[in-house]
Every structure is written in structure tokens, then in C-alpha cells.
């Protein structure tokens, strides 16, 4: 789908051709004498419309309005939250058959965060999964023009919003795919294709024999029960000087999680295709970086495999040796995400990163703690934690910092290995993070538990693409911080021109309060 940003007031918006004109009317909308302003004032005077957030009035074939359908939306104070709520409630207008071109215009100057919200909402409404569903009817919407009186001031924010929408769509596409359409090899192929299409991205794929040579015993243990061979995906985005330290993103890539020998119950097990939501978010972030071309270096690491329960599968009580040399007693094979991540985190040390962030659908305990609104944030570095929190707020992709007190690690003690892979029911999300912390050495590290935010269940089941927005905003803020250092040139992170937002086809993990990856409530 194509996005365009235009300088429009209500008089010029009325002349815009298209199938749908959406007018965002706030409490302080300016008064004017043009036809559209007069219509809005008349509707308000007669009690047919209010500027209050959530109120709307739909009209058809209005004289002096070029678009076939006109929709007035109240946005109250004009905040991002109000714009997001208004557009979500008006979804039917955007997805109506025959609506190919839409214009969203603000009667008042638009704030950057409100613009961002409008782009993300429109992109979400236009997304339609169809990879394994040929009968799916594509959404007709092909283009959206965002109009505001102050459009000239919004070019940078608009570029970031577009790139985010592109990355989110890419992540949703891969996370939504069934496991037989998104095997570890297929994920690796997608990463290689991404690198082939964008010259700033390079890709290296480590196969089982390569992973064995690296000594990733924990990662290999998870994969050994599956016929699908593992892949360790390594992506490099190079936008800054070669000597600049990169940020490393590590995404959990369990393409299907049965729980292994600690088998999950049948209800909702189909949703365990989403257990690679962390991997999908890394791929989506790299897709967005390719659009924006910021002056920063980023490494993406994705340990991808299935967790299956065949005769060769790892067993509860088995002890494996991680790449770091630490031995791990596997008390629960359904706590496999931390096993693949611990080896990838140790591998990340070789890049001497400025920071490392892992992203994983890790624990049901995090869902119990935070629900579906905020991702759980754990970090050994206050500055990094605050930067991620700020990025989430700016991207409207929120997280919440959780504790990492040393005492939480007591439950991970083992009589037979250096550490156990689970610590019991209490504080399951925290003990999982404490397990990972053992493998990060002195790196500035953060862990995002996205078990509650990576997808929705129920009638609207599907991947959300989170936390691509948070990650992209964090990387852009890291670029600005680096550019402010002496001797650093400030480079423009904005794309040269507006580009189409599309899925780029060739993606609750949550779970038990014990911190394993078992569906919650079972």
C-alpha cells in the first residue's frame, strides 16, 4: 500500500479525489467558511456530530466533496491515543469493498505522534494474510493520503512511520505463517532474500555442522528432536563506519513449539507457530532499516529451530553444555527459548556491541503480570532500559521494566549442573530473565518478553508485529546519540521519498506461570 503526505486544509481536502475522505475533527478545530467546514459546523450545531473522541458521522455523495464517502471522526484533544481509537472504530470504512483510495485529513495541525498513529492504523487495516489461504480476499485499499495544514513539518516523522509500517507488515507476515510455511530453512531463506534486495544488509547462515563447531550445545539440544534442521541466522546492517560498535538484536526463532517431552496440552497449541515472534521482529526491524538507511551498525541473530518430542528429543533431567561452557540441567523441555537464546547471547560478545537486546515470546508469567498491553523489559543497564522505555513510548509500542534482583536466581540452582533451566512458578518471567543474564557477561543487555504482545488470540487471531516499532525507535535514538559524539557527522535517516508499504512476501507464547512456554491456563 502507498502512503503520501500532503499539505491540506479542509477546503483543499474537499477537492481530493478518492473513495473515502476521513476528516479528523478535534476540540479546537479552526472555524472557516469553506463547504466542508460549514458542513461540520452545521452537524455540530444540530447535535448530529461531536468532536469528542469516538464520535463519528458518515455521509455519501455530499455536494462539493469529491470523494464518494465522507466520514467525520471526533478526535477530542487530537492526541495519538484519540486518533488511534477513532480510526480503529472506523475500520469498516477503510475495508469496504470498492475503497481503493482514501484521504485522512486533520482539521487542525497534526502532532508527530498523531501522524504516526494514523499511518500505523491505516497500515494495519490494509494488511491481509493470504500466504496459505488462496481464498482470502485482498483488502481493496491501495493508497492513503495523510493531509494536514502543517505537513511540511512532518516529513521526518512520516518517513519513520512508513518504514515502521513496512517492517511491522513484514514481521506479521512471517509470524502468521503456519509452521510448515515458516520452517527454520524458510526463515533463513527470507533473511538471505532480504540481504539480496538491500545492499546495506549482509547475511550469513550457520547450518547444524557450523553450530556444532561453535559448541552451541543448548541450542542443539532443543533442535535434536525435530526432523527440520536448525539454522542460526546472522544479519548485518552497515550504515556507519566499520569501527562503530553495533547494536545486536537477538530474536527467539522457535518456528513451532510442542513443548518437547514436557508436552503442551492440545488446546491452543496451534498458536505455538507464533513462538518465533522475536525472530519475526528482528526480520521486520531489518526491513525497516533498509527503508530508512540510518547511520548505525546493527547485527541480528536468530537461532531458529523446532521443539519436537521424538525419540531423539532431549529429556527432563538431561544436562547439556552451552557455548559459554556453563552446564544446564533441563528440568522442563518446554522452557526451550532460553536455551537457544543463551548460546546466541554468548555468540553476540564477539561483536563487542554497544548494546544487545533479545526479543522472545518467553513466559506465560509475563502475560499474567502485564497482559497484552506492555512487553516485559529486563535490563542490567539503567541507561539502556530507559532508552528502550522511551522508544516504546514514542512508538506507541509500550514496555514496562521488571526487576532483576540477585535473589531471584536462587530457584535456578541445580545439584547436577551449573544452572537449571527453570525456577518454579513464582516470578517465572523474572527467573527466565535471570537465567539469560548469566550468559551476557559485561555487555549492556536488555531482554524483552513479548509473550503477551506478539499476537492476538480469538476471532481476530494474528500477529501484531510488535515490537518492531520500539526497536526501530531505539535504534534511531542510538544513531542520534552516536552522531552527537565529537567527530561524528549527522546523517539523514529519512528516505528520499515516500514508498509503498507492503508485506514483502518471498511472520501468548505464553504460557505457564512457572516460566515455561506452555499456553497460559493449562
C-alpha positions as CSV (number, residue, x, y, z in Angstrom):
1,X,0.0,0.0,0.0
2,X,1.2,3.5,-0.8
3,X,1.3,6.4,1.7
4,X,1.5,10.0,0.7
5,X,1.8,13.1,2.9
6,X,0.2,16.4,1.6
7,X,-0.3,19.9,2.9
8,X,-4.1,20.2,3.0
9,X,-6.7,22.3,4.8
10,X,-10.4,21.4,4.7
11,X,-11.0,23.5,1.6
12,X,-8.4,21.7,-0.4
13,X,-9.3,18.3,1.1
14,X,-12.8,18.6,-0.2
15,X,-11.3,18.7,-3.8
16,X,-9.2,15.5,-3.3
17,X,-10.5,12.6,-5.5
18,X,-10.9,9.2,-3.9
19,X,-13.3,6.7,-2.5
20,X,-13.2,7.9,1.1
21,X,-12.4,11.2,2.8
22,X,-11.9,10.9,6.6
23,X,-11.8,14.2,8.5
24,X,-10.3,14.2,12.0
25,X,-12.1,16.9,13.9
26,X,-10.7,18.0,17.3
27,X,-12.0,20.2,20.1
28,X,-10.1,23.2,18.8
29,X,-10.7,22.8,15.1
30,X,-10.4,26.2,13.4
31,X,-13.5,27.9,12.1
32,X,-13.7,28.6,8.3
33,X,-16.3,29.3,5.7
34,X,-15.4,26.6,3.1
35,X,-18.0,24.0,2.3
36,X,-16.5,21.2,4.4
37,X,-16.0,23.4,7.5
38,X,-19.6,24.8,7.1
39,X,-20.9,21.2,6.9
40,X,-19.0,20.2,10.1
41,X,-20.3,23.3,12.0
42,X,-23.8,22.6,10.8
43,X,-23.7,19.0,12.0
44,X,-22.3,20.0,15.4
45,X,-24.9,22.8,15.8
46,X,-27.8,20.3,15.2
47,X,-26.3,17.7,17.5
48,X,-25.6,15.2,14.7
49,X,-21.8,15.2,15.4
50,X,-19.4,15.9,18.3
51,X,-15.7,16.4,18.2
52,X,-15.5,14.2,21.2
53,X,-13.1,11.2,20.7
54,X,-15.0,8.2,19.3
55,X,-17.9,10.1,17.8
56,X,-18.5,9.8,14.0
57,X,-20.8,10.8,11.2
58,X,-20.8,9.0,7.8
59,X,-22.2,10.6,4.6
60,X,-22.4,9.7,1.0
61,X,-22.2,11.7,-2.2
62,X,-22.0,15.0,-0.4
63,X,-22.2,18.0,-2.8
64,X,-18.9,19.9,-3.1
65,X,-16.9,16.9,-1.8
66,X,-15.1,14.9,-4.5
67,X,-14.7,11.7,-2.5
68,X,-17.7,9.3,-2.7
69,X,-17.8,8.7,1.0
70,X,-17.3,11.3,3.8
71,X,-16.6,10.3,7.3
72,X,-16.2,12.8,10.2
73,X,-14.3,11.4,13.1
74,X,-14.1,13.1,16.5
75,X,-10.6,13.1,18.0
76,X,-11.0,15.2,21.0
77,X,-7.7,16.6,22.1
78,X,-6.0,15.3,18.9
79,X,-3.7,13.0,20.8
80,X,-2.2,9.9,19.3
81,X,-4.5,7.8,21.5
82,X,-7.6,9.6,20.3
83,X,-6.6,9.3,16.7
84,X,-5.8,5.6,17.1
85,X,-9.1,4.9,18.7
86,X,-11.1,6.9,16.2
87,X,-9.5,5.2,13.1
88,X,-9.8,1.7,14.7
89,X,-13.5,2.3,15.2
90,X,-13.9,3.4,11.6
91,X,-12.3,0.3,10.2
92,X,-15.4,-0.6,8.2
93,X,-15.0,2.5,6.0
94,X,-11.4,1.6,5.0
95,X,-12.1,-2.1,4.4
96,X,-15.3,-1.6,2.4
97,X,-15.3,-3.2,-1.0
98,X,-14.5,-0.6,-3.6
99,X,-12.5,1.7,-1.3
100,X,-9.2,1.8,-3.1
101,X,-8.0,5.4,-2.3
102,X,-8.6,7.1,1.0
103,X,-7.6,10.6,2.3
104,X,-7.2,11.2,6.1
105,X,-7.1,14.9,6.8
106,X,-6.8,16.7,10.1
107,X,-8.8,19.9,10.5
108,X,-6.0,21.1,12.9
109,X,-2.2,20.9,12.8
110,X,-1.2,17.3,13.4
111,X,1.3,16.3,16.0
112,X,4.1,13.9,15.1
113,X,2.8,11.1,17.3
114,X,-0.8,11.5,16.0
115,X,0.6,11.2,12.4
116,X,2.5,8.1,13.4
117,X,-0.7,6.6,14.9
118,X,-2.7,7.4,11.8
119,X,-0.1,5.6,9.5
120,X,0.1,2.6,11.7
121,X,-3.7,2.2,12.0
122,X,-4.2,2.6,8.2
123,X,-1.4,0.0,7.5
124,X,-2.9,-2.5,9.9
125,X,-6.3,-2.1,8.3
126,X,-4.8,-2.7,4.9
127,X,-2.9,-5.9,5.9
128,X,-4.4,-9.2,4.8
129,X,-2.7,-12.6,5.3
130,X,-3.0,-14.9,2.3
131,X,0.2,-17.0,2.0
132,X,-1.6,-20.2,2.9
133,X,-5.1,-19.1,2.2
134,X,-5.7,-18.5,-1.5
135,X,-9.4,-17.9,-0.9
136,X,-8.6,-14.8,1.2
137,X,-10.0,-11.7,-0.4
138,X,-7.4,-8.9,-0.5
139,X,-8.3,-5.6,1.0
140,X,-9.2,-3.2,-1.8
141,X,-7.4,-0.3,-0.2
142,X,-4.3,0.6,-2.2
143,X,-3.3,4.1,-1.1
144,X,-3.8,6.5,1.7
145,X,-3.0,10.2,1.6
146,X,-2.4,11.9,5.0
147,X,-3.3,15.6,4.9
148,X,-2.6,18.3,7.4
149,X,-2.0,22.1,7.4
150,X,1.5,21.6,8.8
151,X,2.6,18.7,6.6
152,X,5.9,20.5,5.8
153,X,7.0,20.0,9.4
154,X,6.2,16.3,9.4
155,X,8.4,14.8,6.7
156,X,10.9,13.1,9.1
157,X,8.2,11.6,11.3
158,X,6.3,10.5,8.2
159,X,9.3,8.6,6.9
160,X,9.8,6.8,10.2
161,X,6.1,6.0,10.3
162,X,6.2,4.5,6.8
163,X,9.3,2.4,7.5
164,X,7.8,1.1,10.7
165,X,4.6,0.1,8.9
166,X,6.7,-1.8,6.3
167,X,8.7,-3.6,9.0
168,X,5.6,-4.4,11.0
169,X,3.9,-5.9,7.9
170,X,7.0,-8.0,7.2
171,X,7.1,-9.3,10.8
172,X,3.3,-10.0,10.8
173,X,3.6,-11.9,7.6
174,X,6.3,-14.3,8.8
175,X,4.8,-14.7,12.3
176,X,1.4,-15.5,10.9
177,X,2.6,-18.3,8.7
178,X,1.9,-21.9,9.8
179,X,5.0,-23.8,10.9
180,X,5.2,-25.8,7.6
181,X,5.3,-22.4,5.7
182,X,7.9,-21.0,8.0
183,X,10.5,-23.7,8.8
184,X,14.0,-22.7,10.0
185,X,15.3,-23.1,6.5
186,X,12.5,-20.9,5.1
187,X,13.3,-18.2,7.7
188,X,16.9,-18.4,6.7
189,X,15.9,-18.1,3.0
190,X,13.8,-15.0,3.9
191,X,16.8,-13.4,5.6
192,X,19.0,-14.1,2.5
193,X,16.4,-12.7,0.2
194,X,16.2,-9.6,2.3
195,X,20.0,-9.2,2.2
196,X,20.0,-9.8,-1.6
197,X,17.5,-7.0,-2.1
198,X,19.2,-4.3,0.1
199,X,22.9,-3.6,-0.3
200,X,23.4,-2.4,3.3
201,X,22.3,-5.8,4.6
202,X,24.5,-8.9,4.6
203,X,23.5,-12.4,5.7
204,X,25.4,-15.5,6.9
205,X,23.6,-18.7,7.6
206,X,25.1,-21.2,10.1
207,X,23.9,-24.8,9.4
208,X,23.9,-27.7,12.0
209,X,27.5,-28.6,11.5
210,X,28.5,-24.9,11.9
211,X,26.6,-24.6,15.1
212,X,28.2,-27.8,16.4
213,X,31.7,-26.4,15.7
214,X,30.7,-23.3,17.7
215,X,29.8,-25.5,20.6
216,X,26.2,-24.3,21.0
217,X,25.1,-27.4,23.0
218,X,22.0,-25.8,24.5
219,X,20.7,-24.7,21.0
220,X,21.4,-28.1,19.5
221,X,19.6,-29.8,22.4
222,X,16.4,-28.1,21.6
223,X,16.6,-28.9,17.9
224,X,17.6,-32.6,18.2
225,X,14.0,-33.9,18.4
226,X,13.0,-32.4,15.1
227,X,13.5,-33.6,11.5
228,X,13.7,-30.0,10.4
229,X,17.4,-29.0,10.6
230,X,18.2,-25.9,12.7
231,X,19.5,-22.6,11.2
232,X,21.5,-19.9,13.0
233,X,20.8,-16.7,11.1
234,X,23.3,-13.8,11.2
235,X,22.3,-10.5,9.7
236,X,24.5,-7.3,9.4
237,X,23.1,-3.9,8.6
238,X,26.0,-1.5,7.9
239,X,25.1,2.2,8.0
240,X,28.0,3.7,9.9
241,X,31.8,3.4,10.0
242,X,33.1,-0.1,10.2
243,X,34.7,0.6,13.6
244,X,31.5,1.8,15.2
245,X,30.2,-0.7,17.7
246,X,26.9,-2.3,16.6
247,X,23.7,-2.9,18.5
248,X,22.9,-6.6,18.5
249,X,19.3,-7.8,18.3
250,X,18.7,-11.5,19.2
251,X,15.3,-12.9,18.3
252,X,14.0,-16.2,19.5
253,X,13.1,-18.3,16.4
254,X,11.2,-21.4,17.6
255,X,9.2,-22.0,14.5
256,X,6.9,-24.4,16.3
257,X,6.9,-25.3,20.0
258,X,5.3,-28.6,21.1
259,X,7.0,-28.3,24.5
260,X,9.1,-31.3,23.6
261,X,8.9,-34.2,26.1
262,X,7.2,-31.8,28.5
263,X,4.4,-31.8,26.0
264,X,1.9,-28.9,25.9
265,X,-1.8,-29.6,26.2
266,X,-3.7,-29.7,22.9
267,X,-5.9,-26.6,23.3
268,X,-4.4,-23.6,21.6
269,X,-1.2,-25.4,20.7
270,X,-1.6,-24.2,17.1
271,X,-0.7,-20.7,18.4
272,X,2.8,-22.0,19.1
273,X,3.6,-21.2,15.5
274,X,4.0,-17.7,16.9
275,X,6.9,-18.7,19.1
276,X,9.2,-17.2,16.5
277,X,7.7,-13.7,17.1
278,X,11.1,-12.5,18.3
279,X,12.7,-13.7,15.2
280,X,10.0,-12.1,13.1
281,X,10.5,-8.8,14.9
282,X,14.2,-8.8,14.1
283,X,13.5,-9.5,10.4
284,X,10.9,-6.7,10.4
285,X,13.3,-4.3,12.0
286,X,16.0,-5.0,9.4
287,X,13.3,-4.5,6.7
288,X,12.6,-1.1,8.2
289,X,16.3,-0.2,8.4
290,X,16.6,-0.9,4.7
291,X,13.9,1.8,4.1
292,X,15.4,4.4,6.4
293,X,19.1,3.8,5.9
294,X,20.2,5.2,9.3
295,X,23.8,5.8,10.1
296,X,24.2,2.9,12.6
297,X,25.5,-0.6,12.6
298,X,23.2,-3.4,13.7
299,X,23.6,-7.2,14.0
300,X,20.7,-9.5,14.0
301,X,21.0,-13.1,15.4
302,X,18.2,-15.6,15.1
303,X,18.6,-19.1,16.5
304,X,15.8,-21.0,14.5
305,X,14.6,-24.5,15.2
306,X,11.5,-26.6,16.2
307,X,11.0,-28.1,19.6
308,X,9.6,-31.6,19.0
309,X,9.2,-34.7,21.1
310,X,10.6,-37.6,19.0
311,X,12.8,-40.5,20.2
312,X,15.9,-38.3,19.9
313,X,14.5,-35.4,21.9
314,X,16.2,-34.0,24.9
315,X,14.7,-35.3,28.2
316,X,13.9,-33.7,31.5
317,X,16.9,-34.1,33.7
318,X,19.4,-34.1,30.8
319,X,22.4,-31.9,31.3
320,X,23.9,-30.0,28.3
321,X,26.9,-27.7,27.8
322,X,26.2,-24.3,26.5
323,X,28.6,-22.3,24.2
324,X,29.8,-20.4,27.3
325,X,30.9,-23.6,28.9
326,X,28.2,-23.5,31.6
327,X,26.3,-26.7,32.0
328,X,22.5,-26.6,32.2
329,X,20.1,-29.1,33.8
330,X,17.0,-29.2,31.6
331,X,14.2,-29.7,34.1
332,X,11.5,-28.7,31.7
333,X,11.9,-29.1,27.9
334,X,9.1,-26.5,27.4
335,X,11.5,-23.8,28.7
336,X,13.4,-24.1,25.5
337,X,13.5,-20.5,24.4
338,X,16.1,-19.5,27.0
339,X,18.2,-22.5,25.8
340,X,18.5,-21.2,22.2
341,X,18.9,-17.6,23.4
342,X,21.7,-18.3,25.9
343,X,24.0,-19.6,23.1
344,X,23.1,-16.7,20.8
345,X,23.7,-14.2,23.5
346,X,27.2,-15.6,24.2
347,X,27.9,-15.5,20.5
348,X,27.0,-11.8,20.5
349,X,30.0,-11.0,22.6
350,X,32.4,-11.4,19.7
351,X,30.9,-8.2,18.1
352,X,31.8,-6.1,21.2
353,X,28.4,-4.5,20.9
354,X,27.3,-1.1,22.2
355,X,24.2,-2.9,23.5
356,X,22.5,-6.3,23.0
357,X,18.7,-6.7,23.1
358,X,17.0,-10.1,23.0
359,X,13.4,-10.4,22.0
360,X,11.4,-13.5,22.9
361,X,7.9,-14.9,23.4
362,X,9.4,-16.4,26.6
363,X,7.0,-16.8,29.5
364,X,3.3,-17.1,30.4
365,X,4.2,-15.5,33.7
366,X,4.9,-12.2,31.8
367,X,1.3,-12.4,30.3
368,X,-0.1,-12.9,33.8
369,X,2.0,-9.9,35.0
370,X,1.4,-7.4,32.2
371,X,-1.3,-8.8,29.9
372,X,-1.3,-7.8,26.2
373,X,-0.6,-4.1,26.7
374,X,3.0,-3.9,27.5
375,X,6.1,-6.1,26.8
376,X,8.2,-7.0,29.8
377,X,11.6,-5.3,29.9
378,X,14.5,-6.6,31.9
379,X,18.0,-5.0,31.8
380,X,21.3,-4.9,33.6
381,X,21.9,-1.3,32.4
382,X,19.7,1.6,33.5
383,X,20.6,3.8,30.6
384,X,19.7,1.1,28.1
385,X,16.5,0.3,29.9
386,X,15.4,4.0,29.9
387,X,16.3,4.3,26.2
388,X,14.1,1.3,25.4
389,X,11.3,2.6,27.6
390,X,11.4,6.0,25.9
391,X,11.5,4.3,22.4
392,X,8.4,2.3,23.3
393,X,6.5,5.3,24.4
394,X,7.4,7.2,21.3
395,X,6.5,4.3,19.0
396,X,3.3,3.6,20.9
397,X,4.7,0.1,21.5
398,X,4.9,0.1,25.2
399,X,7.0,-1.9,27.6
400,X,7.5,-2.0,31.4
401,X,10.6,-2.6,33.4
402,X,10.7,-5.6,35.7
403,X,13.2,-6.4,38.5
404,X,16.4,-8.4,38.2
405,X,17.4,-8.8,41.9
406,X,20.0,-11.4,42.5
407,X,17.8,-13.3,44.9
408,X,15.5,-14.3,42.0
409,X,18.3,-16.6,40.8
410,X,18.2,-18.8,43.8
411,X,15.5,-21.0,42.3
412,X,17.8,-21.8,39.3
413,X,20.3,-23.7,41.5
414,X,20.9,-27.3,40.5
415,X,22.6,-30.3,42.2
416,X,23.7,-31.7,38.8
417,X,24.7,-28.7,36.7
418,X,25.8,-25.1,36.9
419,X,22.2,-23.9,36.5
420,X,18.7,-25.3,36.0
421,X,16.6,-24.0,33.1
422,X,13.5,-23.2,35.2
423,X,13.0,-21.9,38.7
424,X,9.4,-22.8,39.5
425,X,6.1,-20.9,39.4
426,X,7.0,-17.7,41.5
427,X,8.2,-14.8,39.4
428,X,8.6,-17.1,36.3
429,X,9.3,-14.2,33.9
430,X,12.0,-12.8,36.2
431,X,13.7,-16.2,36.8
432,X,13.8,-16.7,33.0
433,X,15.5,-13.3,32.6
434,X,17.9,-14.2,35.4
435,X,18.8,-17.4,33.5
436,X,19.6,-15.3,30.4
437,X,21.6,-12.8,32.4
438,X,24.2,-15.5,33.2
439,X,25.2,-15.6,29.6
440,X,25.7,-11.8,28.8
441,X,29.0,-11.2,30.5
442,X,29.7,-7.5,30.9
443,X,27.6,-6.4,27.9
444,X,24.9,-3.8,28.2
445,X,21.9,-6.1,27.8
446,X,18.1,-6.0,27.8
447,X,15.5,-8.7,27.4
448,X,12.0,-8.0,26.0
449,X,9.5,-10.7,26.9
450,X,6.8,-10.3,24.2
451,X,4.7,-13.3,25.1
452,X,1.6,-11.2,25.7
453,X,2.1,-8.7,22.9
454,X,3.4,-10.6,19.9
455,X,-0.1,-11.8,18.8
456,X,-3.8,-11.7,19.5
457,X,-6.0,-14.7,20.1
458,X,-9.7,-15.1,19.5
459,X,-11.7,-14.0,16.5
460,X,-9.0,-11.6,15.4
461,X,-6.2,-14.1,15.9
462,X,-3.0,-12.9,14.3
463,X,0.5,-11.5,14.8
464,X,0.8,-7.9,15.8
465,X,4.3,-7.2,14.5
466,X,5.4,-5.9,17.9
467,X,8.0,-4.8,19.0
468,X,9.3,-3.6,15.6
469,X,8.2,0.0,16.3
470,X,10.0,0.0,19.7
471,X,13.2,-1.5,18.3
472,X,13.3,0.9,15.3
473,X,12.8,4.0,17.5
474,X,15.5,2.7,19.9
475,X,18.0,2.3,17.0
476,X,17.2,5.7,15.7
477,X,17.8,7.2,19.1
478,X,21.1,5.3,19.4
479,X,22.1,6.8,16.0
480,X,21.4,10.3,17.2
481,X,23.3,9.7,20.4
482,X,26.3,8.4,18.4
483,X,26.1,11.3,15.9
484,X,26.4,13.8,18.8
485,X,29.8,12.5,19.7
486,X,32.8,14.6,18.6
487,X,33.9,13.8,15.1
488,X,30.6,12.2,14.1
489,X,28.7,13.6,11.1
490,X,24.9,13.8,11.4
491,X,23.4,11.7,8.6
492,X,19.8,12.0,7.4
493,X,17.7,8.9,8.4
494,X,14.8,9.8,6.3
495,X,14.0,8.1,3.0
496,X,14.4,10.1,-0.2
497,X,10.7,9.8,-1.0
498,X,7.5,8.1,0.1
499,X,7.5,4.4,-0.6
500,X,4.8,1.8,-0.7
501,X,4.1,-0.2,2.5
502,X,3.6,-3.9,1.6
503,X,4.1,-7.3,3.2
504,X,7.1,-8.2,1.1
505,X,6.2,-12.0,0.8
506,X,9.2,-14.4,-0.8
507,X,5.5,-13.6,10.3
508,X,0.9,-15.9,24.2
509,X,3.7,-17.5,23.7
510,X,2.9,-17.7,26.8
511,X,2.4,-19.8,29.0
512,X,2.6,-21.2,32.3
513,X,3.3,-19.1,35.4
514,X,6.3,-21.5,36.0
515,X,8.1,-19.5,33.4
516,X,7.9,-22.2,30.7
517,X,6.4,-21.8,27.2
518,X,3.2,-23.6,27.9
519,X,-0.1,-22.0,26.9
520,X,-1.5,-20.0,29.9
521,X,-4.3,-21.5,31.9
522,X,-3.4,-25.1,31.1
